């Protein structure tokens, strides 16, 4: 195989890998819609934030009359799960006094959230391709909604 053909093959493979490792806006919209419907059925008004694999927001949707503070919290939960590669529920005990990550919430310009409601989103090969943050209910409700969203995403419904 000559050098040109080899470069072409490498470029093709790189594009395919990149496509499989990106979360699309269409997927984010469909996931948010399902989470908002579940939140409405639970009687709570939430903000849903979905970030790409670099932690940058792809989508943020606020249900009517959701708490204003929930916007930033949801966005930061989505950032946290991508940047630390774990759910915010998993992070919580690690960030408590005596935990191995105690004080982590004071890093990254204060963007790390150490309570439930954030879940990493993975592709079929297990690579993290995005993050989900939900805020507006109690910690337990946010955690349940984020887990629900992750479960839907893993089942490939998008």
BELMO-V846856 format. One record per backbone hydrogen bond with DSSP energy under -1.0 kcal/mol. NH is the residue of the N-H (numbers start at 1). CO is the residue of the C=O. Records with the same first field share a line. If there is no record, write none. Layout:
BEGIN
NH=CO / CO
END
This chain:
BEGIN
6=2
7=3
8=4
9=5
10=6
11=7
12=8
13=9
14=10
15=11
16=12
17=13
18=14
19=15
20=16
28=24
29=25
30=26
31=27
32=28
33=29
34=30
35=31
36=32
37=33
38=34
39=35
40=36
41=37
42=38
44=39
47=135
48=61
49=133
50=59
51=131
52=56
55=52
58=50
59=50
61=48
63=46
66=63
71=68
73=69
74=70
75=71
76=72
77=73
78=74
79=75
80=76
81=77
82=78
83=79
84=80
88=118
91=87
92=88
95=91
99=96
101=94
102=99
104=101
106=103
107=104
110=107
111=108
119=132
121=130
123=127
126=123
129=121
130=121
131=51
132=119
133=49
134=117
135=47
142=138
143=139
144=140
145=141
146=142
147=143
148=144
149=145
150=146
151=147
152=148
153=149
154=150
155=151
156=153
157=152
END
